[in-house]
Structures are given as C-alpha cells and as structure tokens.
C-alpha cells in the first residue's frame, strides 16, 4: 500500500526526529508549500522556519532586520540576564561582531590556512598510520575527531594531553539534548541551575576554568598561539573581558572541533552508501580538491540551523512576521533546495556548481573557519582513500539526538587496507 503523502500539520522538527535521520521529506514539503512556516515548538515559543536557499542567504546578510544579538542564535528563549551572560561572538551583530571577529580572525584567512597544508598532511598521516592497522574501530573516535582537534590544539597552544578533555567538554555541551552525552539534559528542570552558561551545561563551567588557567599562563609568558593573541591584543584600546574570553574560547572549541569532525564522518558514510562515487574518486582523485570536498560539506550540513530575531514587522513570502519573532534559517534545507541543486538527494562527488551554504549564507556571520575546515576535509580524504581497499560498517551509524547539530556519535567500521 502506498504511503500517505506528508502534510503540513504533520511537520515535526523536534530532537527525536533528527535522532533517526534528517527529515528531508519534511523540508521538501516546506520548501514547496510553506517556505516560511510557523512552527509551534515544544521547547518554548514557536518560530518561523525559513527553508529556501534564496531566503536563507538574504536573511543571513540582513543583520539589521534579522539580529543574532537580540535573542541569541539558538532556539531557547533567553531572559536578558542569560542572553548577556552567554553571549559569544556568534550572538553579536556589527559593529561589535566586527570587532571580535577582527581579533580572532588572522589565523583563519585563506593565506594563513594555505600555510597549514603541510602540517595537516603530516598530522593526517600520523592519525591514519595509527588507526588503520587496528582493522576494526569506531571511525569517529579514531579518525574523524582526531584531525580537527589536533589542529585546534596547535592553534590554541594547548598540550596534546588535554585534547581529549576539550572533546569531552564540547560533546557534553553541543549534545545537550542527548542522554548519552549530557550531564544535564537541556530540557530538564535541573538545567535551570545552569541557565546563565552556554548550552545550560556544567561542562561550560569546566571549560571556562580551564581557559582561565591557559589565559593566565599566556599573560605571564606570551607565545605565538591564538590564546596569547586573544589575551594580549587590544582593538580600539580595549582587551577582551573575562566573559568575552570565556565565550570566545568555548566557541573556538565547539566550532573548531565538532563541525569538521561531523563533515568527515558524514563524508565517509556517504562514500560507503554510494560506492559508485567512491570508485569515481579512485579513478579521478583530483576531484577531492576540485569538487568532492564541497559535496561532503553540502551533504553533511553539520549545523542544521541558526536562529535570528526579527527587529521590525515585515512580510516574507506572504507571511506577516512581527518584531521580536524568532526566525530560524535551516541550512540543511537550503543545501537540498531543488531550485539550486539538481537532484539534491544524490551524493555527487563531481557536482558543479555547488552553491552550498554549510558555512552560512554570507554576510558578517559567514563561518570564520570555513577555509580551514574545507582544507581539513580535503586533506583527510586525499590521504585516506588511497590507503583503503574497502571500508564497511560493522554496525549502524548512530546519530546524536539533536535538531541543532547533524552529528554522528558512533560509526563502527572494518577496513581493508590497499
């Protein structure tokens, strides 16, 4: 019997849905019938779901109308004291955002990133030389998580012995809706104790304490790492406050580690699920840098959405949006928009053009680490694929219960080396 067609009153964007898979059929329905759709969210005030590529790009660039600072970047409804206490660069608008971005930006410019390639390759080879002889292992633990965190550790100047702690703190925060990771689930009554810290997570407090120790060391004896730069550099005669340093360090740990890890994991899973595409990369390895890295980034869409707040009343595609309304841009939907991508549900390592917005729709909030993340994905697959005769799953790839991060938490594999 044919399955009944999905209708708008069946749209479900809650965490449990994403624990199973990305609901592409739901986003296709919204793009087709209600590209600006009011969703009665179970976790608080409802929001407008914006799902078309064109609209996500336009909203991302119009920070005067759609603010990151007024209500934060996540779905949670924040009181003013929580909004101020938890505010990172991600939750600011120009000109403050421009100031903070200028402070942290130099290591992430295209020119600076190009200089990292040799070191990235050396790190990747070390990781693969250790992981592949194991034969059977968790791909995320042994490969996907290793390159991003080790690169981040070098940028921040933290000891390699501390990297597992950074990963643990990041997992506990960003997966705050998954009982496998969260100390305190985001929607539990106990989380009220932590409403003034990012993600309502006690892990944020542990990370802040660690950051304070590193910062004190760098003030006393500066080196050439990013933390030294953050604590000792002035912009317009000002240095970062302690709270700004806390949230900046946290943002770097989460954004610089979690998202690229997931792109790598989803990319490998896509190649397993699409063996013809893997074979094509064997025959045309130059495609990894030319097109495949971007297709991995489109396909993976590690950040599913960000929230903005409307600063005035306006009409968008026939819907009346009121000042103060939450407006949520769904990158994962925009990256599969039929008007932009031919056969969007086809993983195509040779896709041209590829106007994905995995790093944001442009404007001041375009991902600071975009060039580094893409290079990490490129180098990892350039080094990994020639070493593999085969890679197969030995169990299901398990997803994090989250409608914010498109994350895999386990991916058991067996490899046959070339």
Backbone torsions as a table, in degrees:
resi	resn	phi	psi	omega
1	UNK	NA	134.6	-179.3
2	UNK	-67.3	141.1	179.7
3	UNK	-75.2	138.1	-179.9
4	UNK	-64.4	142.9	-179.2
5	UNK	-66.4	141.4	177.7
6	UNK	-66.1	139.9	177.9
7	UNK	-118.8	164.0	-175.0
8	UNK	-61.8	-31.9	179.9
9	UNK	-73.9	-3.1	176.3
10	UNK	-103.2	2.2	-179.0
11	UNK	-60.9	129.0	-177.8
12	UNK	-135.4	116.4	-178.9
13	UNK	-118.2	27.8	-177.8
14	UNK	-85.9	168.0	-174.6
15	UNK	-57.7	-40.1	-174.8
16	UNK	-61.9	-33.5	179.0
17	UNK	-62.6	-45.0	-176.1
18	UNK	-75.5	-14.6	174.7
19	UNK	-68.4	-21.6	179.9
20	UNK	-94.9	-43.2	-177.5
21	UNK	-176.9	168.1	170.2
22	UNK	-75.5	124.3	-177.1
23	UNK	-79.6	73.0	-175.4
24	UNK	-60.3	-33.1	-179.8
25	UNK	-66.7	-32.2	177.3
26	UNK	-66.6	-46.2	-179.9
27	UNK	-67.0	-34.9	176.6
28	UNK	-63.1	-41.7	176.9
29	UNK	-61.4	-46.3	-179.6
30	UNK	-63.5	-44.9	179.1
31	UNK	-59.6	-35.9	-175.3
32	UNK	-80.0	-42.4	-169.6
33	UNK	-112.9	-25.3	-175.6
34	UNK	-152.2	69.7	-174.9
35	UNK	-65.7	-17.2	169.7
36	UNK	-124.4	102.7	-165.3
37	UNK	-124.8	129.7	176.9
38	UNK	-79.4	123.2	-178.5
39	UNK	-116.2	124.9	178.1
40	UNK	-83.0	90.6	-175.1
41	UNK	-68.8	138.4	-178.7
42	UNK	-72.0	-21.3	-173.0
43	UNK	-93.8	2.0	-178.3
44	UNK	162.7	-152.1	178.6
45	UNK	-60.7	144.4	179.3
46	UNK	-68.3	178.0	-177.1
47	UNK	-150.1	161.3	171.8
48	UNK	-86.1	123.0	176.8
49	UNK	-94.3	117.4	-179.9
50	UNK	-105.9	121.4	-166.3
51	UNK	-123.6	-9.2	-179.7
52	UNK	-88.4	140.5	-179.5
53	UNK	-53.0	-48.6	-177.4
54	UNK	-58.2	-42.7	-177.3
55	UNK	-73.4	-39.7	178.7
56	UNK	-60.8	-42.2	178.4
57	UNK	-63.5	-47.1	-177.6
58	UNK	-62.6	-43.4	-179.5
59	UNK	-67.2	-37.6	-178.2
60	UNK	-62.9	-31.0	-175.9
61	UNK	-89.9	-12.5	-176.7
62	UNK	-103.9	77.9	-176.1
63	UNK	-74.8	-18.8	177.8
64	UNK	-72.1	-34.7	179.4
65	UNK	-89.3	-35.8	-176.2
66	UNK	-121.7	98.7	-170.1
67	UNK	-90.2	140.6	168.5
68	UNK	-86.9	-25.0	-172.2
69	UNK	-82.7	-32.3	-171.9
70	UNK	-65.5	-33.8	-177.5
71	UNK	-136.9	0.5	-177.4
72	UNK	94.3	177.1	-174.3
73	UNK	-102.9	-3.5	-177.9
74	UNK	-113.9	172.3	-173.5
75	UNK	-70.5	-25.2	-173.3
76	UNK	-57.9	140.0	175.1
77	UNK	-84.3	116.4	-174.1
78	UNK	-106.5	132.6	166.1
79	UNK	-67.5	162.6	-175.0
80	UNK	-60.9	-38.8	-179.0
81	UNK	-66.7	-36.6	177.9
82	UNK	-70.9	-39.0	179.4
83	UNK	-60.2	-44.9	-179.3
84	UNK	-69.0	-44.1	-175.9
85	UNK	-65.5	-32.5	-173.7
86	UNK	-98.6	1.3	-170.6
87	UNK	-68.6	123.3	172.2
88	UNK	-110.3	-179.6	176.4
89	UNK	-54.5	-32.9	-178.9
90	UNK	-62.8	-28.3	-177.3
91	UNK	-105.6	36.2	175.0
92	UNK	-126.0	159.1	175.1
93	UNK	-114.0	161.8	171.6
94	UNK	-59.5	146.7	7.6
95	UNK	-87.8	-11.5	-177.9
96	UNK	-63.3	-40.7	179.2
97	UNK	-59.7	-41.3	-179.2
98	UNK	-61.6	-40.6	178.7
99	UNK	-61.9	-49.0	-177.4
100	UNK	-67.0	-40.0	-179.7
101	UNK	-65.3	-38.1	178.5
102	UNK	-63.5	-30.8	-179.3
103	UNK	-71.2	-39.3	-173.1
104	UNK	-98.6	-7.4	-168.5
105	UNK	-73.8	-32.6	-170.3
106	UNK	-51.4	-40.8	-178.9
107	UNK	-70.2	-8.2	-173.2
108	UNK	-110.7	7.2	177.6
109	UNK	-68.6	156.5	178.5
110	UNK	-54.8	-40.1	-179.0
111	UNK	-66.0	-44.0	179.7
112	UNK	-63.8	-40.5	-177.9
113	UNK	-66.0	-39.2	178.9
114	UNK	-57.4	-31.5	-179.0
115	UNK	-72.5	-14.1	-178.7
116	UNK	-85.7	-10.8	-166.1
117	UNK	-59.4	-44.1	-179.0
118	UNK	-61.0	-44.3	178.5
119	UNK	-64.3	-37.9	177.5
120	UNK	-61.2	-42.2	-179.6
121	UNK	-66.2	-40.5	179.0
122	UNK	-63.5	-43.9	177.7
123	UNK	-62.0	-44.8	-178.3
124	UNK	-61.6	-42.3	179.5
125	UNK	-64.4	-38.8	176.3
126	UNK	-61.0	-44.0	-178.7
127	UNK	-63.3	-46.9	-178.4
128	UNK	-69.2	-36.8	178.5
129	UNK	-62.3	-30.3	178.9
130	UNK	-84.5	-39.0	-171.4
131	UNK	-80.9	-47.1	-169.9
132	UNK	-62.6	-37.3	177.4
133	UNK	-62.8	-14.3	178.4
134	UNK	-65.3	-28.2	178.2
135	UNK	82.7	-61.2	176.2
136	UNK	-122.5	131.5	-177.0
137	UNK	-167.2	173.4	173.5
138	UNK	-87.3	117.6	-175.2
139	UNK	-60.1	-35.7	-178.6
140	UNK	-69.1	-47.4	-177.0
141	UNK	-65.9	-42.3	-170.5
142	UNK	-91.5	-24.0	-176.4
143	UNK	-126.6	-59.3	-169.4
144	UNK	-60.4	-38.5	-176.6
145	UNK	-82.2	-19.0	-168.5
146	UNK	-73.1	-47.1	-175.5
147	UNK	-65.1	-50.5	-178.6
148	UNK	-59.3	-41.9	-176.0
149	UNK	-72.8	-33.8	179.6
150	UNK	-71.4	-36.4	174.6
151	UNK	-65.0	-45.5	179.4
152	UNK	-60.9	-41.8	179.2
153	UNK	-58.7	-40.8	178.5
154	UNK	-66.8	-40.4	179.2
155	UNK	-64.0	-42.0	-177.8
156	UNK	-79.3	-21.6	-178.0
157	UNK	80.4	29.6	178.9
158	UNK	-96.7	149.4	-178.8
159	UNK	-63.9	146.3	178.1
160	UNK	-60.0	-28.5	179.4
161	UNK	-66.3	-15.2	-179.8
162	UNK	-98.0	-3.3	-172.3
163	UNK	-65.9	-37.9	178.6
164	UNK	-62.9	-32.5	177.3
165	UNK	-67.1	-40.8	177.8
166	UNK	-62.1	-42.6	178.3
167	UNK	-61.6	-44.5	-178.8
168	UNK	-62.1	-46.1	178.4
169	UNK	-61.4	-43.8	-179.9
170	UNK	-62.7	-43.9	179.3
171	UNK	-61.9	-43.8	-176.9
172	UNK	-66.5	-29.1	179.0
173	UNK	-81.1	-55.5	-171.8
174	UNK	-71.6	-25.7	177.2
175	UNK	-99.9	43.1	-174.8
176	UNK	-74.7	1.3	174.5
177	UNK	-109.9	6.5	-178.4
178	UNK	-113.6	120.5	-177.1
179	UNK	-64.2	-17.3	176.6
180	UNK	-70.4	-20.1	-175.4
181	UNK	-118.9	-41.0	-169.1
182	UNK	-73.1	132.7	169.2
183	UNK	-67.4	-41.9	-179.1
184	UNK	-133.4	117.0	-179.1
185	UNK	-64.4	140.1	-173.7
186	UNK	-55.9	-36.3	-175.4
187	UNK	-97.1	15.2	179.1
188	UNK	-90.6	152.8	177.9
189	UNK	-57.4	-32.9	-178.5
190	UNK	-62.5	-25.8	-176.8
191	UNK	-66.8	-16.2	177.5
192	UNK	-59.2	-27.9	178.1
193	UNK	-62.8	-22.3	-173.1
194	UNK	-118.0	23.6	-174.1
195	UNK	-68.0	-16.7	179.8
196	UNK	-92.6	4.1	178.1
197	UNK	-119.0	151.7	-177.4
198	UNK	-54.9	140.4	177.8
199	UNK	63.4	9.2	-175.8
200	UNK	51.8	40.1	-172.0
201	UNK	-120.0	130.3	174.3
202	UNK	-63.0	-19.9	176.8
203	UNK	-61.7	-30.1	178.2
204	UNK	-63.0	-38.6	179.1
205	UNK	-66.4	-38.3	177.4
206	UNK	-65.3	-40.9	179.3
207	UNK	-66.7	-40.4	177.7
208	UNK	-59.6	-44.8	-179.8
209	UNK	-60.2	-41.5	177.8
210	UNK	-63.3	-43.9	179.8
211	UNK	-61.1	-38.3	178.7
212	UNK	-61.1	-39.7	179.6
213	UNK	-66.7	-44.1	178.3
214	UNK	-63.1	-43.1	-178.5
215	UNK	-62.6	-41.9	179.2
216	UNK	-62.0	-40.6	177.5
217	UNK	-62.2	-42.1	-176.6
218	UNK	-74.1	-26.9	174.5
219	UNK	-69.1	-38.5	-178.3
220	UNK	-75.9	-35.1	-176.9
221	UNK	-145.5	82.4	-177.6
222	UNK	-62.2	146.2	172.8
223	UNK	-123.1	-160.6	-178.5
224	UNK	-102.4	23.6	-178.9
225	UNK	-93.0	173.9	-174.3
226	UNK	-69.2	-34.7	178.6
227	UNK	-63.9	-42.5	176.5
228	UNK	-58.0	-41.8	179.0
229	UNK	-63.1	-43.0	-177.2
230	UNK	-65.3	-39.2	-173.6
231	UNK	-86.8	-17.1	-173.2
232	UNK	-115.3	-3.0	-176.9
233	UNK	-100.0	140.2	175.6
234	UNK	-108.4	142.2	170.8
235	UNK	-125.5	124.4	-176.1
236	UNK	54.2	38.3	176.0
237	UNK	78.1	7.8	-177.9
238	UNK	-123.1	146.3	170.4
239	UNK	-105.2	164.8	177.4
240	UNK	-61.1	137.6	169.6
241	UNK	-71.8	168.0	179.2
242	UNK	-60.8	-40.9	179.9
243	UNK	-66.1	-41.0	177.8
244	UNK	-62.7	-39.8	177.7
245	UNK	-65.9	-41.7	178.1
246	UNK	-56.3	-53.2	-174.6
247	UNK	-72.1	-29.6	176.5
248	UNK	-67.8	-44.5	179.0
249	UNK	-61.9	-43.4	178.8
250	UNK	-62.2	-44.5	-179.4
251	UNK	-61.2	-41.9	179.5
252	UNK	-64.1	-40.7	-179.6
253	UNK	-65.3	-45.2	-177.5
254	UNK	-73.4	-52.5	-175.3
255	UNK	-70.8	-32.0	-176.9
256	UNK	-83.0	-5.8	-175.3
257	UNK	-122.6	-58.1	-170.2
258	UNK	-63.5	-44.9	-171.1
259	UNK	-69.5	-44.9	-179.3
260	UNK	-68.4	-37.1	174.9
261	UNK	-55.3	-44.2	-178.0
262	UNK	-71.2	-35.6	176.1
263	UNK	-60.6	-44.2	179.4
264	UNK	-63.7	-45.0	-178.6
265	UNK	-64.0	-48.1	179.3
266	UNK	-64.8	-35.6	178.5
267	UNK	-62.6	-44.5	178.8
268	UNK	-65.5	-41.7	179.0
269	UNK	-62.3	-39.2	178.7
270	UNK	-63.4	-39.7	179.3
271	UNK	-68.0	-36.5	175.0
272	UNK	-63.8	-41.9	-177.7
273	UNK	-76.8	-16.6	-178.2
274	UNK	-129.0	72.4	-173.5
275	UNK	-59.7	-28.4	178.4
276	UNK	-64.8	-33.6	178.3
277	UNK	-72.0	-36.6	175.4
278	UNK	-62.7	-43.7	178.7
279	UNK	-62.8	-37.0	178.5
280	UNK	-62.9	-39.4	177.6
281	UNK	-67.7	-32.6	174.6
282	UNK	-61.4	-40.6	-176.9
283	UNK	-81.0	-28.1	-178.5
284	UNK	-131.6	69.5	-175.1
285	UNK	-62.0	-21.1	178.3
286	UNK	-64.1	-18.2	179.8
287	UNK	-66.9	-23.0	-179.7
288	UNK	-55.8	-49.2	-179.3
289	UNK	-80.6	-30.4	-174.2
290	UNK	-76.2	-43.3	-173.8
291	UNK	-142.3	-32.0	-170.4
292	UNK	-68.4	-36.4	179.0
293	UNK	-59.8	-41.4	178.0
294	UNK	-67.4	-35.6	178.2
295	UNK	-68.3	-36.9	174.1
296	UNK	-60.6	-43.1	-179.6
297	UNK	-66.1	-41.4	176.7
298	UNK	-62.9	-49.4	-174.9
299	UNK	-63.1	-39.5	-174.7
300	UNK	-78.7	-36.1	-179.8
301	UNK	36.7	65.4	-172.2
302	UNK	-59.2	-34.8	175.3
303	UNK	-99.8	115.1	-173.9
304	UNK	-73.4	-36.6	-177.6
305	UNK	-157.8	165.3	162.2
306	UNK	-135.9	153.8	-178.7
307	UNK	-100.8	144.0	169.1
308	UNK	-125.7	166.7	177.1
309	UNK	-122.0	127.9	179.7
310	UNK	-68.9	131.1	-177.6
311	UNK	-96.1	-6.8	177.0
312	UNK	-155.0	164.7	173.6
313	UNK	-69.1	139.6	177.8
314	UNK	-158.1	164.4	174.2
315	UNK	-107.8	135.7	177.0
316	UNK	-138.3	115.0	-178.2
317	UNK	49.6	43.9	175.1
318	UNK	82.7	0.0	178.4
319	UNK	-103.6	136.9	179.7
320	UNK	-90.0	110.2	178.6
321	UNK	-98.4	129.5	-177.2
322	UNK	-95.6	150.5	173.9
323	UNK	-54.8	132.8	-178.4
324	UNK	95.0	-12.2	178.1
325	UNK	-67.6	146.4	170.7
326	UNK	-78.5	132.4	178.2
327	UNK	-125.3	117.9	-171.9
328	UNK	-110.4	120.5	178.6
329	UNK	-94.1	122.4	-175.3
330	UNK	-98.6	97.0	179.9
331	UNK	-61.6	-37.3	-177.3
332	UNK	-65.2	-28.2	175.0
333	UNK	-78.3	-45.6	179.8
334	UNK	-59.0	-34.4	-179.1
335	UNK	-73.5	-5.9	177.7
336	UNK	-126.4	26.4	-178.4
337	UNK	-74.7	121.9	-177.8
338	UNK	-62.3	-24.1	179.4
339	UNK	-76.4	-12.0	-176.8
340	UNK	-116.9	-34.7	-175.0
341	UNK	-119.6	121.0	176.0
342	UNK	-67.7	129.0	-177.5
343	UNK	45.9	66.7	-171.9
344	UNK	-62.8	-25.2	-179.9
345	UNK	-86.6	10.1	174.2
346	UNK	-100.1	121.4	175.5
347	UNK	-77.5	116.9	-171.2
348	UNK	-132.5	104.7	-176.4
349	UNK	-68.8	-11.4	176.9
350	UNK	-107.6	18.9	-174.0
351	UNK	-59.6	125.7	173.0
352	UNK	-142.4	135.2	-13.4
353	UNK	-72.6	173.0	179.9
354	UNK	-141.2	88.8	-175.5
355	UNK	-91.8	47.7	-179.3
356	UNK	-66.3	155.3	178.9
357	UNK	-123.9	38.5	176.2
358	UNK	-57.3	-32.4	-179.9
359	UNK	-93.2	12.0	-178.7
360	UNK	108.6	166.1	-175.7
361	UNK	-88.4	14.5	-177.2
362	UNK	99.5	-174.4	-177.5
363	UNK	80.7	-170.9	-172.2
364	UNK	-65.2	-21.5	-177.1
365	UNK	-95.5	11.5	175.3
366	UNK	-56.2	136.9	-170.4
367	UNK	-52.9	123.7	-179.0
368	UNK	-61.2	-36.3	-176.0
369	UNK	-96.0	20.4	-174.5
370	UNK	-58.0	-46.4	-176.6
371	UNK	-66.3	-39.5	179.5
372	UNK	-68.4	-43.0	-179.6
373	UNK	-61.7	-44.8	-179.9
374	UNK	-63.7	-40.4	179.2
375	UNK	-65.4	-38.4	177.8
376	UNK	-62.5	-44.4	177.3
377	UNK	-61.1	-46.7	-178.9
378	UNK	-59.7	-52.1	-176.3
379	UNK	-64.1	-41.5	-178.9
380	UNK	-58.1	-47.6	-177.3
381	UNK	-75.9	-31.2	174.8
382	UNK	-62.9	-36.0	-179.2
383	UNK	-85.5	-32.3	-175.1
384	UNK	-77.8	-49.8	-168.8
385	UNK	-59.7	-40.6	178.7
386	UNK	-65.9	-16.6	-178.4
387	UNK	-89.3	-6.2	-174.2
388	UNK	-109.4	128.7	165.2
389	UNK	-87.0	-32.2	179.8
390	UNK	-162.4	153.9	171.0
391	UNK	-144.2	125.9	180.0
392	UNK	-130.7	150.9	175.7
393	UNK	-75.9	139.6	174.1
394	UNK	-105.9	2.4	177.5
395	UNK	-170.0	172.9	-178.4
396	UNK	-68.1	146.2	170.1
397	UNK	-77.9	115.7	-174.3
398	UNK	-94.5	138.6	-175.5
399	UNK	-99.5	151.5	172.4
400	UNK	-74.5	139.7	177.4
401	UNK	-77.7	92.0	-176.7
402	UNK	-162.4	135.3	172.4
403	UNK	-97.2	13.0	178.5
404	UNK	-109.0	-44.5	-179.3
405	UNK	-113.5	131.0	178.3
406	UNK	-87.4	82.2	-165.0
407	UNK	-122.0	139.7	169.8
408	UNK	-100.1	138.4	-180.0
409	UNK	-107.9	-22.4	175.8
410	UNK	-143.1	141.8	178.2
411	UNK	-152.7	79.7	-177.5
412	UNK	-72.7	133.2	-175.3
413	UNK	-136.5	162.3	169.4
414	UNK	-125.3	131.0	-177.8
415	UNK	-114.8	146.8	168.9
416	UNK	-116.9	118.9	-176.0
417	UNK	-78.9	147.9	179.6
418	UNK	-70.7	NA	NA
